[in-house]
Amino acid sequence: MKEITQLAAELGRRLQVLNAHVTTAESCTGGGIAEAITRIPGSSAWFEAGYVTYSNRQKTEQLGVPDELFSTVGAVSREVVEAMVKGAQVKSRARFAVAVSGVAGPDGGSPNKPVGTVWLAWGVGEQSFSEVQYFPGSRDEVRRQTVKAALEGLLRHAALEISNQG
């Protein structure tokens, strides 16, 4: 908890340097990334919105994820998190975004997507970046590791933006 709070606080400092806002699009974390960010006093200066789109229907309705992706590649996929991150940026008009979709467990895994499989995507302006992670542990541990990875990715991208300005 302390480490995640420190990551969120550092994200706030970097976003303020950039005069930028962030938004979140979350599935398996159920709002945990937004909660970590809003734990920081003054986060209203740099946090725009959080979308918790747990069902596929809400991913489509709130974020514009094409419905056909769920039957072709599944909710836990690069294509879905990249669509989620773009949808969150469009809806919120935030420069930075993160999206996550995964199998937190204890059930729901498959041979192709075992429990602990999480796709993450980050949006910075018009660019997006995505990766898959395989987190060990219980449901709570998978969710906590996902929040941490999401914040670390936002920090990396904010640091790159800061260095590009200098």
Residue pairs with C-beta under 8 A, 6 or more apart in sequence:
3 148
4 36
4 144
4 147
4 148
4 151
5 36
5 39
5 40
7 36
7 148
7 151
7 152
7 155
8 36
8 37
8 39
8 40
8 43
8 151
9 40
10 155
11 22
11 37
11 46
11 151
11 154
11 155
11 158
12 37
12 40
12 42
12 43
12 45
12 46
14 155
14 158
14 159
14 162
15 21
15 22
15 46
15 96
15 158
16 45
16 46
17 162
18 95
18 158
18 161
18 162
18 165
20 46
20 94
20 95
20 96
20 158
20 161
21 46
21 47
21 48
21 92
21 93
21 94
21 95
21 96
22 37
22 46
22 47
22 48
22 94
22 95
22 96
22 97
22 98
22 154
23 47
23 48
23 49
23 50
23 51
23 88
23 89
23 91
23 92
23 94
23 96
23 97
24 31
24 33
24 34
24 37
24 49
24 50
24 51
24 88
24 97
24 98
24 99
24 150
25 51
25 53
25 63
25 81
25 84
25 85
25 87
25 88
25 97
25 98
25 99
25 100
26 32
26 33
26 34
26 50
26 51
26 52
26 53
26 99
26 100
27 52
27 53
27 54
27 59
27 75
27 84
27 100
27 101
27 102
28 100
28 101
28 102
28 103
28 104
28 118
28 142
28 143
28 146
29 100
29 143
29 146
29 147
29 150
30 52
30 54
30 143
31 50
31 52
32 143
32 144
32 146
32 147
33 50
33 98
33 100
33 147
33 150
33 151
34 47
34 50
34 52
36 147
36 151
37 43
37 47
37 50
37 151
38 47
38 50
48 92
48 93
48 94
49 88
49 91
49 92
49 94
51 62
51 63
51 84
51 87
51 88
51 91
53 59
53 62
53 63
53 65
53 84
56 65
56 67
56 70
56 75
59 65
59 70
59 75
59 80
59 83
59 84
59 101
60 66
60 67
62 87
62 91
63 83
63 84
63 87
63 88
63 91
64 83
64 86
64 87
64 90
65 80
65 83
65 84
65 87
66 83
69 77
69 79
69 80
69 83
70 80
73 79
73 80
74 80
74 113
75 101
76 101
76 102
76 103
76 113
76 117
76 118
76 119
77 101
77 119
78 119
78 121
78 130
78 132
80 101
80 119
81 99
81 100
81 101
81 119
81 120
81 121
81 130
82 99
82 121
82 128
82 130
84 99
84 101
84 121
85 97
85 98
85 99
85 121
85 122
85 123
85 128
85 130
86 97
86 123
86 128
88 94
88 97
88 99
88 123
89 95
89 97
89 123
95 124
95 125
96 122
96 123
96 124
96 154
96 157
96 158
97 122
97 123
98 120
98 121
98 122
98 123
98 150
98 151
98 153
98 154
99 120
99 121
99 122
99 123
100 118
100 119
100 120
100 121
100 146
100 150
101 118
101 119
102 116
102 117
102 118
102 119
102 135
102 142
102 146
103 109
103 113
103 114
103 115
103 116
103 117
103 118
103 142
104 115
104 116
104 118
104 139
104 142
104 143
104 146
105 115
105 116
105 138
105 139
105 142
106 115
106 138
106 139
107 115
108 115
109 115
109 116
109 117
114 134
115 142
116 134
116 135
116 136
116 137
116 142
117 132
117 133
117 134
118 132
118 133
118 134
118 135
118 142
118 145
118 146
118 149
119 130
119 131
119 132
119 133
120 130
120 131
120 132
120 133
120 146
120 149
120 150
120 153
121 128
121 129
121 130
122 128
122 129
122 130
122 153
122 154
122 157
124 157
124 160
124 161
129 153
129 157
131 153
133 145
133 146
133 149
135 141
135 142
135 145
135 146
135 149
136 142
137 145
